[in-house]
Amino acid sequence: MKRTLFITGTDTGAGKTVLTALLAAHLRAQKIRVAALKPVCSGGRDDARNIFAALGGTLTLAEINPWHFRAAITPLLAARREKQSISRAEVLAHIRATQKKFDVTLVEGAGGLLSPLGENFDSHDLILALRATPVIVAQNKLGVVNHLLLTLAALPADFRAAAKVVLMSPAKPDAATATNAGLLAEFFPAKEIFTLPWLGQKFSTVAALKNPPVRRTLSKLTG
């Protein structure tokens, strides 16, 4: 059965691309036909290039990231600066055309769940239209439980029930890092909360996938 996972986050810089690249490389290693897309981005294409590398040439950079803009601001405003616009219908058509060719499709948003991607749509709208499983990525630090609960509350009940949360460990843990997962589990199913370790400043999917706990977490996420 074909599946679509939508990787969103509590904010920009949460670790969405790291997780998307890891999931893509992990699924490829399992001989699963996987696509990974970052349809819209702004402020450079490094995220899309990381996904391209993780896919090993399965998709071109243009297929992974058709809409990209220079300014490091929300894509809606970055597009307007370049006198362009992106429609929800265009983005959905591109994703759906890709879905037909693969067993699993990973779609990475830009910024947080409600950050505007184009004219009158955001990641929330795409998740609902695609009937995708939301995967919410967040930095495991002080304040994240509030950010996660707000993000989860923005989803309709059936999507919230299907959602998964991934806490990305920071380079330097703070006083809340060790307790966030336990506290969040008082409000959200513990079995859908996952934690990934700090993977280094120079992230490598190859090196990360040699880590057994990382592989186990990715298997549970995609199982």
GROMACS elastic network, one bead per residue, 0.5 to 0.9 nm:
[ bonds ]
;  ai    aj funct       b0    kb
    1   103     6  0.69386   500
    1   104     6  0.86611   500
    2    99     6  0.78715   500
    2   100     6  0.85060   500
    2   102     6  0.73549   500
    2   104     6  0.57551   500
    2   105     6  0.79932   500
    3    99     6  0.84998   500
    3   102     6  0.88846   500
    3   103     6  0.63826   500
    3   105     6  0.63291   500
    3   106     6  0.85740   500
    3   132     6  0.75385   500
    3   133     6  0.81772   500
    4    99     6  0.79165   500
    4   103     6  0.85373   500
    4   104     6  0.57523   500
    4   106     6  0.58865   500
    4   107     6  0.74320   500
    4   130     6  0.76738   500
    4   131     6  0.78090   500
    4   132     6  0.50449   500
    4   133     6  0.63247   500
    4   134     6  0.89241   500
    5   104     6  0.76684   500
    5   105     6  0.63606   500
    5   107     6  0.63193   500
    5   108     6  0.85528   500
    5   127     6  0.87117   500
    5   132     6  0.54532   500
    5   134     6  0.61381   500
    5   135     6  0.66928   500
    5   222     6  0.88311   500
    6   105     6  0.83529   500
    6   106     6  0.59143   500
    6   108     6  0.58860   500
    6   109     6  0.73498   500
    6   123     6  0.83734   500
    6   126     6  0.85636   500
    6   127     6  0.65138   500
    6   130     6  0.89581   500
    6   132     6  0.59021   500
    6   133     6  0.59035   500
    6   134     6  0.50192   500
    6   135     6  0.58465   500
    6   136     6  0.83592   500
    7    16     6  0.62614   500
    7    17     6  0.84281   500
    7    19     6  0.80213   500
    7    20     6  0.69557   500
    7   106     6  0.71127   500
    7   107     6  0.59769   500
    7   109     6  0.62729   500
    7   133     6  0.85006   500
    7   134     6  0.62684   500
    7   136     6  0.61219   500
    7   137     6  0.71233   500
    8    11     6  0.84927   500
    8    14     6  0.89262   500
    8    16     6  0.64973   500
    8   107     6  0.85246   500
    8   108     6  0.61918   500
    8   109     6  0.53511   500
    8   110     6  0.73364   500
    8   111     6  0.74645   500
    8   112     6  0.62192   500
    8   113     6  0.58179   500
    8   123     6  0.71329   500
    8   124     6  0.87629   500
    8   134     6  0.69907   500
    8   135     6  0.60441   500
    8   136     6  0.50442   500
    8   137     6  0.61792   500
    9    12     6  0.72147   500
    9    13     6  0.85706   500
    9    14     6  0.61463   500
    9    15     6  0.78826   500
    9    16     6  0.65734   500
    9   109     6  0.79972   500
    9   110     6  0.83390   500
    9   111     6  0.66842   500
    9   113     6  0.60320   500
    9   135     6  0.77655   500
    9   138     6  0.58519   500
    9   148     6  0.84715   500
    9   151     6  0.80693   500
   10    13     6  0.89914   500
   10    14     6  0.67372   500
   10   111     6  0.75577   500
   10   113     6  0.66436   500
   10   136     6  0.70017   500
   10   137     6  0.65592   500
   10   138     6  0.56598   500
   10   139     6  0.83927   500
   10   144     6  0.81500   500
   10   147     6  0.59980   500
   10   148     6  0.63440   500
   10   150     6  0.86118   500
   10   151     6  0.64846   500
   11    14     6  0.57700   500
   11   110     6  0.86816   500
   11   111     6  0.51626   500
   11   113     6  0.77612   500
   11   115     6  0.84746   500
   11   137     6  0.85700   500
   11   138     6  0.74384   500
   11   139     6  0.89835   500
   11   147     6  0.85824   500
   12    15     6  0.80610   500
   12    16     6  0.83750   500
   12   110     6  0.70759   500
   12   112     6  0.61067   500
   13    16     6  0.73662   500
   13    17     6  0.87478   500
   13   111     6  0.75087   500
   13   138     6  0.85983   500
   13   139     6  0.83094   500
   14    17     6  0.86124   500
   14   111     6  0.83080   500
   14   112     6  0.86379   500
   14   137     6  0.60465   500
   14   139     6  0.53255   500
   14   167     6  0.89059   500
   14   168     6  0.75269   500
   15    18     6  0.53021   500
   15    19     6  0.63551   500
   15    20     6  0.86776   500
   15   137     6  0.63626   500
   15   138     6  0.68103   500
   15   139     6  0.71512   500
   15   167     6  0.89106   500
   15   168     6  0.66660   500
   16    19     6  0.52771   500
   16    20     6  0.60813   500
   16    21     6  0.86082   500
   16   108     6  0.68848   500
   16   109     6  0.80379   500
   16   110     6  0.85490   500
   16   111     6  0.88617   500
   16   136     6  0.82755   500
   16   137     6  0.59526   500
   16   138     6  0.81698   500
   17    21     6  0.59664   500
   17    22     6  0.83622   500
   17    38     6  0.87110   500
   17    47     6  0.59328   500
   17    48     6  0.81249   500
   17    50     6  0.75012   500
   17    51     6  0.72166   500
   17   108     6  0.72009   500
   18    21     6  0.53471   500
   18    22     6  0.61618   500
   18    23     6  0.86588   500
   18    47     6  0.85076   500
   18    50     6  0.81982   500
   18    51     6  0.85599   500
   18   203     6  0.77164   500
   18   205     6  0.82769   500
   19    22     6  0.50211   500
   19    23     6  0.60378   500
   19    24     6  0.84975   500
   19   137     6  0.80058   500
   19   166     6  0.85952   500
   19   168     6  0.88159   500
   19   218     6  0.89840   500
   20    23     6  0.51904   500
   20    24     6  0.61213   500
   20    25     6  0.86361   500
   20    36     6  0.71893   500
   20    37     6  0.87806   500
   20    51     6  0.70527   500
   20    54     6  0.88157   500
   20   106     6  0.69565   500
   20   107     6  0.79810   500
   20   108     6  0.68944   500
   21    24     6  0.51167   500
   21    25     6  0.61531   500
   21    26     6  0.84622   500
   21    36     6  0.79267   500
   21    50     6  0.66761   500
   21    51     6  0.50899   500
   21    52     6  0.83558   500
   21    53     6  0.81359   500
   21    54     6  0.53856   500
   21    55     6  0.77736   500
   21   205     6  0.69709   500
   22    25     6  0.52363   500
   22    26     6  0.59510   500
   22    27     6  0.85217   500
   22    51     6  0.87943   500
   22    54     6  0.73416   500
   22   204     6  0.89134   500
   22   205     6  0.57644   500
   22   206     6  0.87756   500
   22   208     6  0.77999   500
   22   209     6  0.75716   500
   22   218     6  0.78131   500
   23    26     6  0.50450   500
   23    27     6  0.60343   500
   23    28     6  0.84609   500
   23    36     6  0.88664   500
   23    54     6  0.88116   500
   23   106     6  0.81858   500
   23   218     6  0.64860   500
   23   219     6  0.88661   500
   23   221     6  0.86555   500
   23   222     6  0.79733   500
   24    27     6  0.53366   500
   24    28     6  0.61488   500
   24    29     6  0.86279   500
   24    34     6  0.64841   500
   24    35     6  0.72238   500
   24    36     6  0.64917   500
   24    51     6  0.77169   500
   24    54     6  0.61919   500
   24    55     6  0.62238   500
   24   105     6  0.89969   500
   24   106     6  0.75762   500
   25    28     6  0.51113   500
   25    29     6  0.61853   500
   25    30     6  0.87886   500
   25    34     6  0.89062   500
   25    51     6  0.89938   500
   25    53     6  0.89934   500
   25    54     6  0.52667   500
   25    55     6  0.63613   500
   25    56     6  0.84124   500
   25   205     6  0.69182   500
   25   206     6  0.80951   500
   25   209     6  0.81415   500
   26    29     6  0.51182   500
   26    30     6  0.65329   500
   26    32     6  0.89859   500
   26   205     6  0.86836   500
   26   209     6  0.71380   500
   26   215     6  0.74462   500
   26   218     6  0.71147   500
   26   219     6  0.80502   500
   27    31     6  0.65412   500
   27    32     6  0.54054   500
   27    33     6  0.75347   500
   27    34     6  0.65949   500
   27   104     6  0.85324   500
   27   218     6  0.87804   500
   27   219     6  0.86425   500
   27   222     6  0.82541   500
   28    31     6  0.50316   500
   28    32     6  0.54257   500
   28    33     6  0.66898   500
   28    34     6  0.65730   500
   28    54     6  0.87946   500
   28    55     6  0.74744   500
   28    56     6  0.89553   500
   29    32     6  0.74516   500
   30    33     6  0.89156   500
   31    34     6  0.87362   500
   32   102     6  0.84657   500
   32   103     6  0.69155   500
   32   104     6  0.75410   500
   33   101     6  0.82786   500
   33   102     6  0.52032   500
   33   103     6  0.52951   500
   33   104     6  0.64505   500
   33   105     6  0.86670   500
   34    55     6  0.80622   500
   34    58     6  0.84511   500
   34   101     6  0.88513   500
   34   102     6  0.55542   500
   34   103     6  0.60208   500
   34   105     6  0.57492   500
   34   106     6  0.75040   500
   35    55     6  0.74757   500
   35    58     6  0.74588   500
   35    59     6  0.73565   500
   35    64     6  0.83760   500
   35    98     6  0.74082   500
   35    99     6  0.76934   500
   35   101     6  0.84362   500
   35   102     6  0.62735   500
   35   103     6  0.81380   500
   35   104     6  0.64059   500
   35   106     6  0.60495   500
   35   107     6  0.83679   500
   36    51     6  0.68123   500
   36    52     6  0.81961   500
   36    54     6  0.89544   500
   36    55     6  0.74467   500
   36    59     6  0.82570   500
   36    64     6  0.66253   500
   36   104     6  0.84970   500
   36   105     6  0.58146   500
   36   107     6  0.58412   500
   36   108     6  0.76409   500
   37    40     6  0.88275   500
   37    48     6  0.77435   500
   37    51     6  0.76636   500
   37    52     6  0.89225   500
   37    59     6  0.89558   500
   37    63     6  0.75201   500
   37    65     6  0.64079   500
   37    95     6  0.77827   500
   37    98     6  0.89220   500
   37   105     6  0.76982   500
   37   106     6  0.61254   500
   37   108     6  0.61030   500
   37   109     6  0.87983   500
   38    41     6  0.69737   500
   38    47     6  0.78750   500
   38    48     6  0.61825   500
   38    51     6  0.81462   500
   38    63     6  0.89868   500
   38    64     6  0.56885   500
   38    65     6  0.51962   500
   38    66     6  0.82244   500
   38    67     6  0.87586   500
   38   106     6  0.85609   500
   38   107     6  0.59480   500
   38   109     6  0.63484   500
   38   110     6  0.78092   500
   39    48     6  0.87408   500
   39    63     6  0.80938   500
   39    64     6  0.62322   500
   39    66     6  0.56982   500
   39    67     6  0.60315   500
   39    68     6  0.81455   500
   39    91     6  0.68248   500
   39    94     6  0.81468   500
   39    95     6  0.78991   500
   39   107     6  0.75959   500
   39   108     6  0.74783   500
   39   109     6  0.75698   500
   39   110     6  0.88331   500
   40    65     6  0.61533   500
   40    66     6  0.68617   500
   40    68     6  0.58017   500
   40    69     6  0.84039   500
   40    75     6  0.69580   500
   40    86     6  0.87390   500
   40    91     6  0.83036   500
   40   108     6  0.86565   500
   40   109     6  0.72331   500
   40   110     6  0.68025   500
   40   117     6  0.68960   500
   40   118     6  0.85759   500
   41    44     6  0.73149   500
   41    45     6  0.69344   500
   41    47     6  0.82407   500
   41    48     6  0.81614   500
   41    65     6  0.73789   500
   41    66     6  0.88778   500
   41    67     6  0.65229   500
   41    69     6  0.65011   500
   41    70     6  0.88305   500
   41    72     6  0.89752   500
   41    74     6  0.82717   500
   41    75     6  0.61000   500
   41   109     6  0.82141   500
   41   110     6  0.61702   500
   41   117     6  0.83062   500
   42    45     6  0.73122   500
   42    67     6  0.84431   500
   42    68     6  0.54438   500
   42    70     6  0.56712   500
   42    71     6  0.59385   500
   42    72     6  0.55033   500
   42    73     6  0.65156   500
   42    74     6  0.68053   500
   42    75     6  0.53799   500
   42    78     6  0.65366   500
   42    79     6  0.82923   500
   42   110     6  0.82365   500
   43    46     6  0.88188   500
   43    68     6  0.79803   500
   43    69     6  0.62523   500
   43    73     6  0.68036   500
   43    74     6  0.88131   500
   43    75     6  0.86060   500
   43    78     6  0.82737   500
   44    47     6  0.79737   500
   44    48     6  0.88472   500
   44    68     6  0.73015   500
   44    69     6  0.69038   500
   44    70     6  0.58294   500
   44    71     6  0.78100   500
   44    72     6  0.74748   500
   45    48     6  0.52461   500
   45    49     6  0.62011   500
   45    50     6  0.87302   500
   45    65     6  0.80629   500
   45    68     6  0.70747   500
   45    69     6  0.85478   500
   45    70     6  0.88552   500
   46    50     6  0.62184   500
   46    51     6  0.87215   500
   47    50     6  0.51837   500
   47    51     6  0.64384   500
   47    52     6  0.86873   500
   48    51     6  0.50920   500
   48    52     6  0.61097   500
   48    53     6  0.86847   500
   48    61     6  0.67964   500
   48    64     6  0.65599   500
   48    65     6  0.61343   500
   49    53     6  0.62127   500
   49    54     6  0.86502   500
   49    61     6  0.67954   500
   49    64     6  0.87458   500
   49    65     6  0.89565   500
   50    53     6  0.51702   500
   50    54     6  0.63254   500
   50    55     6  0.88026   500
   51    54     6  0.50308   500
   51    55     6  0.62737   500
   51    56     6  0.88230   500
   51    61     6  0.86049   500
   51    64     6  0.77785   500
   52    55     6  0.52505   500
   52    56     6  0.65309   500
   52    57     6  0.65078   500
   52    58     6  0.79318   500
   52    59     6  0.69604   500
   52    60     6  0.69934   500
   52    61     6  0.60809   500
   52    64     6  0.71492   500
   53    56     6  0.53016   500
   53    57     6  0.70599   500
   54    57     6  0.82633   500
   54   205     6  0.70339   500
   54   206     6  0.88090   500
   55    58     6  0.54993   500
   55    59     6  0.70524   500
   56    59     6  0.80498   500
   57    60     6  0.64331   500
   57    61     6  0.87384   500
   59    62     6  0.80774   500
   59    63     6  0.59855   500
   59    64     6  0.64317   500
   60    63     6  0.51362   500
   60    64     6  0.62929   500
   60    65     6  0.85888   500
   61    64     6  0.50655   500
   61    65     6  0.59657   500
   61    66     6  0.78747   500
   62    65     6  0.51370   500
   62    66     6  0.50032   500
   62    67     6  0.83091   500
   63    66     6  0.58443   500
   63    94     6  0.84498   500
   63    98     6  0.85886   500
   65    68     6  0.68272   500
   66    91     6  0.88439   500
   66    94     6  0.86440   500
   67    75     6  0.89515   500
   67    79     6  0.88438   500
   67    86     6  0.78582   500
   67    91     6  0.88705   500
   68    75     6  0.78893   500
   68    78     6  0.87597   500
   68    79     6  0.80922   500
   69    72     6  0.80972   500
   69    75     6  0.69973   500
   69    78     6  0.58530   500
   69    79     6  0.61071   500
   69    81     6  0.88464   500
   69    82     6  0.76198   500
   70    73     6  0.86945   500
   70    78     6  0.68466   500
   70    79     6  0.85188   500
   70    82     6  0.84868   500
   71    74     6  0.82850   500
   71    75     6  0.82206   500
   71    77     6  0.84366   500
   71    78     6  0.53087   500
   71    79     6  0.84471   500
   71    81     6  0.80509   500
   72    75     6  0.81774   500
   72    78     6  0.72728   500
   73    76     6  0.82231   500
   73    77     6  0.66427   500
   73    78     6  0.58943   500
   74    77     6  0.56739   500
   74    78     6  0.61635   500
   74    79     6  0.86530   500
   74   110     6  0.78391   500
   74   111     6  0.74479   500
   74   115     6  0.70074   500
   74   116     6  0.65952   500
   74   117     6  0.69076   500
   74   118     6  0.89131   500
   75    79     6  0.58146   500
   75    80     6  0.84098   500
   75    86     6  0.89143   500
   75   110     6  0.77631   500
   75   115     6  0.86824   500
   75   116     6  0.69112   500
   75   117     6  0.52192   500
   75   118     6  0.64959   500
   76    79     6  0.53894   500
   76    80     6  0.64331   500
   76    81     6  0.89288   500
   76    85     6  0.74019   500
   76    86     6  0.76605   500
   76   115     6  0.88469   500
   76   116     6  0.57997   500
   76   117     6  0.52040   500
   76   119     6  0.65454   500
   76   120     6  0.89621   500
   77    80     6  0.50070   500
   77    81     6  0.62718   500
   77    82     6  0.88334   500
   77   116     6  0.85486   500
   77   117     6  0.87584   500
   77   118     6  0.82012   500
   78    81     6  0.52064   500
   78    82     6  0.67195   500
   78    83     6  0.88570   500
   78    84     6  0.86415   500
   79    82     6  0.52156   500
   79    83     6  0.62717   500
   79    85     6  0.57323   500
   79    86     6  0.75574   500
   79   118     6  0.78565   500
   80    84     6  0.53598   500
   80    85     6  0.63318   500
   81    84     6  0.74665   500
   82    85     6  0.86491   500
   85   118     6  0.65617   500
   85   119     6  0.66735   500
   86    89     6  0.86139   500
   86    90     6  0.70955   500
   86    91     6  0.75853   500
   86   117     6  0.77719   500
   86   119     6  0.60840   500
   87    90     6  0.53528   500
   87    91     6  0.65788   500
   87    92     6  0.87499   500
   87   117     6  0.89061   500
   87   118     6  0.60066   500
   87   119     6  0.57995   500
   87   120     6  0.78046   500
   87   121     6  0.77110   500
   88    91     6  0.53119   500
   88    92     6  0.61198   500
   88    93     6  0.85418   500
   88   117     6  0.86675   500
   88   118     6  0.70603   500
   88   119     6  0.73528   500
   88   120     6  0.76108   500
   88   121     6  0.60452   500
   88   122     6  0.83244   500
   88   125     6  0.83067   500
   88   126     6  0.76724   500
   89    92     6  0.51938   500
   89    93     6  0.60358   500
   89    94     6  0.86687   500
   90    93     6  0.51702   500
   90    94     6  0.63445   500
   90    95     6  0.87875   500
   91    94     6  0.52334   500
   91    95     6  0.63115   500
   91    96     6  0.86408   500
   91   126     6  0.85310   500
   92    95     6  0.51217   500
   92    96     6  0.59920   500
   92    97     6  0.84838   500
   92   126     6  0.72058   500
   92   129     6  0.79308   500
   92   130     6  0.77403   500
   93    96     6  0.51899   500
   93    97     6  0.61047   500
   93    98     6  0.86658   500
   94    97     6  0.52728   500
   94    98     6  0.64193   500
   94    99     6  0.87686   500
   95    98     6  0.51849   500
   95    99     6  0.61636   500
   95   100     6  0.89803   500
   95   105     6  0.84474   500
   95   107     6  0.80137   500
   95   130     6  0.87149   500
   96   100     6  0.65771   500
   96   130     6  0.81643   500
   97   100     6  0.56901   500
   97   101     6  0.75529   500
   98   101     6  0.56918   500
   98   102     6  0.70257   500
   98   105     6  0.77737   500
   99   102     6  0.55167   500
   99   103     6  0.74212   500
   99   104     6  0.74565   500
   99   105     6  0.59672   500
  100   103     6  0.80096   500
  102   105     6  0.65737   500
  107   132     6  0.89985   500
  108   123     6  0.86783   500
  109   112     6  0.76119   500
  109   113     6  0.76507   500
  109   115     6  0.89925   500
  109   117     6  0.81013   500
  109   122     6  0.82838   500
  109   123     6  0.57905   500
  109   126     6  0.89932   500
  110   113     6  0.81325   500
  110   115     6  0.72787   500
  110   116     6  0.84961   500
  110   117     6  0.70116   500
  110   122     6  0.87555   500
  110   123     6  0.76589   500
  111   114     6  0.80399   500
  111   115     6  0.57696   500
  111   116     6  0.84646   500
  111   117     6  0.86639   500
  111   123     6  0.88063   500
  112   115     6  0.52385   500
  112   116     6  0.87994   500
  112   122     6  0.89183   500
  112   123     6  0.77527   500
  112   151     6  0.83320   500
  113   116     6  0.86135   500
  113   122     6  0.69285   500
  113   123     6  0.52517   500
  113   124     6  0.56168   500
  113   136     6  0.84445   500
  113   151     6  0.67744   500
  113   154     6  0.83598   500
  114   117     6  0.85999   500
  114   121     6  0.85194   500
  114   122     6  0.55661   500
  114   123     6  0.62505   500
  114   124     6  0.61458   500
  114   125     6  0.86590   500
  114   151     6  0.84496   500
  114   154     6  0.84721   500
  115   121     6  0.87268   500
  115   122     6  0.58955   500
  115   123     6  0.72463   500
  115   124     6  0.88393   500
  116   119     6  0.75662   500
  116   120     6  0.72886   500
  116   121     6  0.60465   500
  116   123     6  0.76890   500
  117   120     6  0.80788   500
  117   121     6  0.61081   500
  117   123     6  0.71220   500
  118   121     6  0.56795   500
  118   122     6  0.69087   500
  119   122     6  0.85955   500
  121   124     6  0.78173   500
  121   125     6  0.58653   500
  121   126     6  0.76211   500
  122   125     6  0.54177   500
  122   126     6  0.66405   500
  122   127     6  0.89206   500
  123   126     6  0.50663   500
  123   127     6  0.61322   500
  123   128     6  0.86941   500
  124   127     6  0.52407   500
  124   128     6  0.64480   500
  124   129     6  0.87602   500
  124   154     6  0.81383   500
  124   155     6  0.72898   500
  125   128     6  0.53384   500
  125   129     6  0.61917   500
  125   130     6  0.86190   500
  126   129     6  0.50718   500
  126   130     6  0.59665   500
  126   131     6  0.82470   500
  126   132     6  0.81832   500
  127   130     6  0.53211   500
  127   131     6  0.58187   500
  127   132     6  0.51369   500
  127   133     6  0.73457   500
  127   134     6  0.68738   500
  127   159     6  0.85735   500
  128   131     6  0.50356   500
  128   132     6  0.67498   500
  128   155     6  0.88027   500
  128   156     6  0.86998   500
  128   159     6  0.79540   500
  129   132     6  0.78504   500
  130   133     6  0.88750   500
  131   159     6  0.81831   500
  132   159     6  0.81886   500
  133   159     6  0.69950   500
  133   160     6  0.89760   500
  133   162     6  0.61677   500
  133   163     6  0.59584   500
  133   164     6  0.78520   500
  134   155     6  0.89999   500
  134   159     6  0.70400   500
  134   160     6  0.77876   500
  134   162     6  0.71339   500
  134   164     6  0.63856   500
  134   165     6  0.84559   500
  135   163     6  0.58213   500
  135   165     6  0.57857   500
  135   166     6  0.71792   500
  135   221     6  0.89201   500
  136   148     6  0.78074   500
  136   151     6  0.81031   500
  136   152     6  0.83836   500
  136   163     6  0.73807   500
  136   164     6  0.61833   500
  136   166     6  0.61125   500
  136   167     6  0.85292   500
  137   148     6  0.86744   500
  137   164     6  0.86363   500
  137   165     6  0.60224   500
  137   167     6  0.60979   500
  137   168     6  0.71185   500
  138   141     6  0.85652   500
  138   144     6  0.68825   500
  138   147     6  0.83297   500
  138   148     6  0.74479   500
  138   165     6  0.77733   500
  138   166     6  0.63808   500
  138   167     6  0.51754   500
  138   168     6  0.60207   500
  138   169     6  0.88854   500
  139   142     6  0.88724   500
  139   144     6  0.68660   500
  139   166     6  0.85416   500
  139   167     6  0.57317   500
  139   169     6  0.62980   500
  139   170     6  0.66204   500
  140   143     6  0.86482   500
  140   144     6  0.64180   500
  140   145     6  0.87820   500
  140   166     6  0.88120   500
  140   167     6  0.51296   500
  140   168     6  0.54311   500
  140   169     6  0.52009   500
  140   170     6  0.64629   500
  140   173     6  0.78670   500
  140   174     6  0.86733   500
  140   176     6  0.77978   500
  140   177     6  0.53911   500
  140   178     6  0.84367   500
  140   180     6  0.69928   500
  140   181     6  0.84458   500
  140   195     6  0.83029   500
  141   144     6  0.58741   500
  141   145     6  0.87055   500
  141   167     6  0.88411   500
  141   168     6  0.88731   500
  141   169     6  0.78170   500
  141   170     6  0.73479   500
  141   173     6  0.69162   500
  141   174     6  0.61565   500
  141   175     6  0.78740   500
  141   176     6  0.57592   500
  141   177     6  0.50469   500
  141   178     6  0.87947   500
  141   180     6  0.75543   500
  142   145     6  0.78469   500
  142   174     6  0.69093   500
  142   175     6  0.72089   500
  142   176     6  0.50803   500
  142   177     6  0.68485   500
  142   180     6  0.79091   500
  143   146     6  0.57597   500
  143   147     6  0.66859   500
  143   148     6  0.89659   500
  143   176     6  0.81442   500
  143   180     6  0.88324   500
  144   148     6  0.59989   500
  144   149     6  0.84960   500
  144   167     6  0.89021   500
  144   176     6  0.89133   500
  144   180     6  0.74661   500
  145   148     6  0.51145   500
  145   149     6  0.60760   500
  145   150     6  0.85380   500
  145   180     6  0.64963   500
  145   181     6  0.83127   500
  145   183     6  0.75373   500
  145   184     6  0.60151   500
  146   149     6  0.52235   500
  146   150     6  0.61820   500
  146   151     6  0.86138   500
  146   184     6  0.89822   500
  147   150     6  0.52503   500
  147   151     6  0.62250   500
  147   152     6  0.86806   500
  148   151     6  0.50257   500
  148   152     6  0.60568   500
  148   153     6  0.84396   500
  148   165     6  0.81839   500
  148   184     6  0.83436   500
  149   152     6  0.50659   500
  149   153     6  0.59629   500
  149   154     6  0.86359   500
  149   184     6  0.81195   500
  149   187     6  0.80888   500
  149   188     6  0.85629   500
  150   153     6  0.50659   500
  150   154     6  0.64047   500
  151   154     6  0.52857   500
  151   155     6  0.71117   500
  152   155     6  0.55049   500
  152   156     6  0.84884   500
  152   157     6  0.89555   500
  152   159     6  0.88543   500
  152   160     6  0.59624   500
  152   163     6  0.80844   500
  153   156     6  0.75613   500
  153   157     6  0.82549   500
  153   160     6  0.75561   500
  154   160     6  0.85071   500
  155   158     6  0.80677   500
  155   159     6  0.60367   500
  155   160     6  0.55323   500
  156   159     6  0.54866   500
  156   160     6  0.60581   500
  156   161     6  0.86553   500
  157   161     6  0.61082   500
  157   162     6  0.87602   500
  158   161     6  0.51361   500
  158   162     6  0.65203   500
  158   163     6  0.88113   500
  159   162     6  0.51069   500
  159   163     6  0.61015   500
  160   163     6  0.50754   500
  160   164     6  0.84546   500
  161   164     6  0.86449   500
  161   188     6  0.87882   500
  161   189     6  0.87598   500
  162   192     6  0.86655   500
  163   192     6  0.73094   500
  164   191     6  0.87591   500
  164   193     6  0.61892   500
  164   194     6  0.77506   500
  164   221     6  0.76637   500
  165   192     6  0.62087   500
  165   194     6  0.60896   500
  165   195     6  0.84051   500
  166   192     6  0.84319   500
  166   193     6  0.60326   500
  166   195     6  0.55705   500
  166   196     6  0.72033   500
  166   221     6  0.89979   500
  167   180     6  0.87066   500
  167   181     6  0.78097   500
  167   193     6  0.75665   500
  167   194     6  0.61092   500
  167   196     6  0.63061   500
  167   197     6  0.87191   500
  168   194     6  0.86808   500
  168   195     6  0.60424   500
  168   196     6  0.51854   500
  168   197     6  0.64852   500
  168   198     6  0.69794   500
  169   172     6  0.82323   500
  169   173     6  0.71289   500
  169   177     6  0.74937   500
  169   195     6  0.70949   500
  169   196     6  0.60023   500
  169   197     6  0.50033   500
  169   199     6  0.83359   500
  170   173     6  0.56991   500
  170   174     6  0.85179   500
  170   177     6  0.83748   500
  170   197     6  0.77652   500
  170   198     6  0.56587   500
  170   199     6  0.88322   500
  171   197     6  0.88814   500
  171   198     6  0.57521   500
  171   199     6  0.83168   500
  171   200     6  0.74110   500
  171   201     6  0.82389   500
  172   198     6  0.87716   500
  173   176     6  0.77416   500
  173   177     6  0.55903   500
  173   178     6  0.79518   500
  174   177     6  0.55002   500
  174   178     6  0.81297   500
  175   178     6  0.71277   500
  175   179     6  0.80474   500
  176   179     6  0.53614   500
  176   180     6  0.58429   500
  177   180     6  0.56961   500
  177   181     6  0.81080   500
  178   181     6  0.73604   500
  178   182     6  0.82365   500
  179   182     6  0.54375   500
  179   183     6  0.62331   500
  179   184     6  0.86460   500
  180   183     6  0.51815   500
  180   184     6  0.60154   500
  180   185     6  0.85110   500
  181   184     6  0.51471   500
  181   185     6  0.61369   500
  181   190     6  0.77804   500
  181   193     6  0.68974   500
  181   194     6  0.80682   500
  181   195     6  0.79740   500
  182   185     6  0.51033   500
  182   186     6  0.69856   500
  182   190     6  0.77391   500
  183   186     6  0.55246   500
  183   187     6  0.76189   500
  184   187     6  0.55196   500
  184   188     6  0.60307   500
  184   189     6  0.83094   500
  184   190     6  0.77625   500
  184   193     6  0.82442   500
  185   189     6  0.56098   500
  185   191     6  0.85112   500
  185   192     6  0.88943   500
  185   193     6  0.75657   500
  186   189     6  0.76693   500
  186   190     6  0.79866   500
  187   190     6  0.87529   500
  188   191     6  0.88152   500
  188   192     6  0.77624   500
  188   193     6  0.80329   500
  189   192     6  0.56070   500
  189   193     6  0.70494   500
  190   193     6  0.52841   500
  190   194     6  0.83657   500
  191   194     6  0.77587   500
  192   221     6  0.81656   500
  194   217     6  0.68223   500
  194   220     6  0.87058   500
  194   221     6  0.78652   500
  195   214     6  0.88990   500
  195   217     6  0.76102   500
  196   199     6  0.81706   500
  196   213     6  0.82261   500
  196   214     6  0.65028   500
  196   217     6  0.74387   500
  197   213     6  0.87142   500
  197   214     6  0.76756   500
  198   201     6  0.85618   500
  199   202     6  0.79570   500
  199   203     6  0.61308   500
  199   204     6  0.79370   500
  199   207     6  0.87193   500
  199   208     6  0.66981   500
  200   203     6  0.56523   500
  200   204     6  0.83468   500
  203   207     6  0.81506   500
  203   208     6  0.78803   500
  204   207     6  0.53185   500
  204   208     6  0.61013   500
  204   209     6  0.86029   500
  205   209     6  0.59940   500
  205   210     6  0.86900   500
  206   209     6  0.53945   500
  206   210     6  0.67137   500
  207   210     6  0.53726   500
  207   211     6  0.72210   500
  208   211     6  0.54973   500
  208   212     6  0.87753   500
  208   214     6  0.67923   500
  208   215     6  0.81714   500
  209   212     6  0.72709   500
  209   213     6  0.89759   500
  209   214     6  0.64248   500
  209   215     6  0.58342   500
  210   214     6  0.79346   500
  210   215     6  0.75159   500
  211   214     6  0.53757   500
  211   215     6  0.64003   500
  211   216     6  0.88443   500
  212   215     6  0.50683   500
  212   216     6  0.61499   500
  212   217     6  0.86365   500
  213   216     6  0.50716   500
  213   217     6  0.61815   500
  213   218     6  0.86597   500
  214   217     6  0.51696   500
  214   218     6  0.62389   500
  214   219     6  0.86218   500
  215   218     6  0.51553   500
  215   219     6  0.61293   500
  215   220     6  0.86886   500
  216   219     6  0.50823   500
  216   220     6  0.62873   500
  216   221     6  0.86380   500
  217   220     6  0.51850   500
  217   221     6  0.61776   500
  217   222     6  0.87365   500
  218   222     6  0.62155   500
  218   223     6  0.83348   500
  219   222     6  0.52995   500
  219   223     6  0.56962   500
  220   223     6  0.50092   500
